[in-house]
Amino acid sequence: MATYEIKDSIVAELLGWGDPFKDDVNAVLRKVLDAAKQARAGAEATAVTMTAVRPTDESTRRRKRPKTSAVLLDAGILRAGTELVLFQSRFPVATEIDLGDRRFQCRISDEPRSRNNVVWAATGEALPLSRLTEKLRADTTLPFTGGALNGFGWWALASDPETSLWDLAERLGR
């Protein structure tokens, strides 16, 4: 029999899945695993069903989601001059980012719907937010992850640095 060290907080959460007077940790783990199997089977069945159904005409096809920038501009959250900072919560906990460093700041350009929609505080250069994010990945040691970077997931309002621009757009129900 294998022995594992499990944090008290995990054990407490696991035991919340069981009957406190009847189930031990093994019984609770069995319940959690069974629930996970059922969820996986349900997800696989949904995926099979969804791939089997194809739209027959243009009216039944899924609409393309609006762009993050358009959603935030239309809602008045972004406008010319809005200050942005790097979204620190996107990085691993141990990553130290000085949000006062001008490399990690930008503002929405005077032409917010243009391709070059931000002005980088470090240089005054106007460029797309995604390009600025790619530039920071190339020029700093910050651990940007993923392939192509969607800039809106890596930046936040300076007035609300705990919420990414992507998350703000999602909350608006786009």
C-alpha positions in Angstrom: 0.0 0.0 0.0 1.4 3.4 -1.0 1.6 6.2 1.5 1.0 9.8 0.4 1.3 13.1 2.2 -1.8 15.2 1.6 -2.2 18.7 2.9 -4.8 19.2 5.7 -6.8 21.7 3.6 -7.1 19.1 0.8 -8.2 16.4 3.2 -10.8 18.8 4.7 -12.2 19.6 1.3 -12.3 15.9 0.3 -14.1 15.0 3.5 -16.7 17.6 2.6 -17.7 15.2 -0.2 -18.6 12.4 2.1 -20.7 11.5 5.1 -18.7 12.5 8.2 -19.9 9.5 10.3 -19.7 6.9 7.6 -17.0 7.7 5.0 -13.2 7.5 5.4 -10.7 9.2 3.0 -10.8 6.1 0.7 -14.5 6.2 0.4 -14.5 9.9 -0.3 -11.8 9.5 -3.0 -13.9 6.8 -4.6 -16.9 9.2 -4.7 -14.7 12.0 -6.2 -13.2 9.7 -8.8 -16.7 8.3 -9.8 -18.0 11.9 -10.1 -15.0 12.8 -12.3 -15.6 9.7 -14.5 -19.2 10.6 -15.0 -18.3 14.2 -15.8 -15.7 13.1 -18.3 -18.2 10.7 -19.9 -20.8 13.4 -20.1 -18.3 15.8 -21.7 -17.2 13.2 -24.2 -20.8 12.5 -25.1 -21.5 16.2 -25.5 -18.4 16.5 -27.8 -19.6 13.6 -30.0 -23.1 15.1 -30.2 -21.7 18.5 -31.1 -19.4 17.2 -33.8 -22.3 15.2 -35.3 -24.5 18.3 -35.7 -23.5 20.6 -38.6 -25.3 23.9 -39.4 -27.2 23.7 -42.6 -27.3 27.3 -43.6 -25.8 30.7 -42.7 -28.6 31.5 -40.2 -27.8 28.6 -37.9 -24.0 29.1 -37.8 -22.5 30.4 -34.6 -21.8 34.1 -34.7 -18.2 35.2 -34.4 -17.5 36.7 -30.9 -16.9 40.4 -30.9 -13.3 41.5 -30.3 -12.3 42.3 -26.8 -11.2 45.8 -27.7 -14.6 46.6 -29.4 -16.5 45.2 -26.4 -14.5 47.3 -23.9 -14.6 50.5 -26.1 -18.4 50.2 -26.7 -19.0 49.8 -22.9 -16.9 52.9 -22.2 -14.4 50.9 -20.1 -11.6 51.8 -22.6 -11.3 55.2 -24.3 -8.4 57.3 -25.5 -5.9 57.9 -22.7 -7.1 55.0 -20.5 -4.0 53.8 -18.6 -3.1 50.1 -18.5 -0.6 48.0 -16.6 0.7 44.5 -16.9 -1.8 42.0 -15.3 0.4 40.7 -12.5 -1.9 37.9 -11.5 -1.3 36.1 -14.8 2.3 35.4 -13.8 3.4 32.8 -11.2 3.2 33.9 -7.6 6.9 34.4 -7.2 7.2 36.7 -10.1 8.0 40.3 -9.0 6.7 43.0 -11.3 7.2 46.7 -10.5 4.0 48.2 -11.9 5.8 51.6 -11.5 8.3 50.5 -14.2 7.2 52.3 -17.4 8.0 49.2 -19.5 4.9 47.6 -17.9 2.6 50.6 -18.6 0.8 51.8 -21.6 -2.3 53.9 -22.5 -5.0 53.6 -25.1 -4.0 55.7 -28.1 -5.9 58.7 -29.4 -7.3 56.4 -32.1 -8.4 53.5 -29.9 -10.1 51.5 -32.8 -6.9 51.7 -34.9 -4.5 48.8 -35.3 -1.9 50.6 -33.2 -4.3 50.9 -30.3 -1.8 51.6 -27.4 1.1 53.9 -26.7 3.9 52.3 -24.7 4.9 54.4 -21.7 8.6 53.4 -22.0 9.1 54.7 -25.5 6.0 56.6 -26.7 5.7 54.1 -29.5 2.2 53.3 -30.8 1.6 49.6 -31.5 -1.0 46.8 -31.1 -1.4 45.6 -27.5 -0.5 42.0 -28.6 2.7 43.3 -30.2 3.6 45.1 -27.0 3.1 41.9 -25.1 5.2 39.9 -27.5 7.9 42.6 -27.3 8.0 42.3 -23.5 8.3 38.6 -23.7 11.3 39.0 -26.0 13.0 41.8 -24.1 12.4 40.8 -20.5 12.8 37.7 -18.3 9.2 37.7 -17.4 7.6 34.2 -17.8 5.1 34.8 -20.5 3.6 31.5 -21.4 1.9 30.2 -24.5 2.4 30.7 -28.2 0.8 33.8 -29.7 -0.1 36.1 -26.9 -3.5 37.8 -26.8 -2.6 41.1 -25.2 -5.9 41.6 -23.5 -5.3 38.6 -21.3 -2.0 40.1 -20.1 -3.0 43.7 -19.3 -5.4 45.3 -16.8 -6.7 48.8 -16.1 -4.3 50.8 -14.0 -7.4 51.6 -11.9 -8.2 47.8 -11.5 -4.9 45.9 -11.8 -6.5 42.7 -10.4 -8.8 42.0 -13.4 -7.5 41.4 -16.9 -9.0 43.2 -19.9 -10.1 39.8 -21.2 -11.9 39.0 -18.0 -13.7 42.4 -18.1 -15.0 41.7 -21.6 -16.1 38.2 -20.5 -18.0 39.7 -17.6 -19.9 41.9 -20.0 -21.3 38.8 -21.6 -19.8 39.0 -25.0 
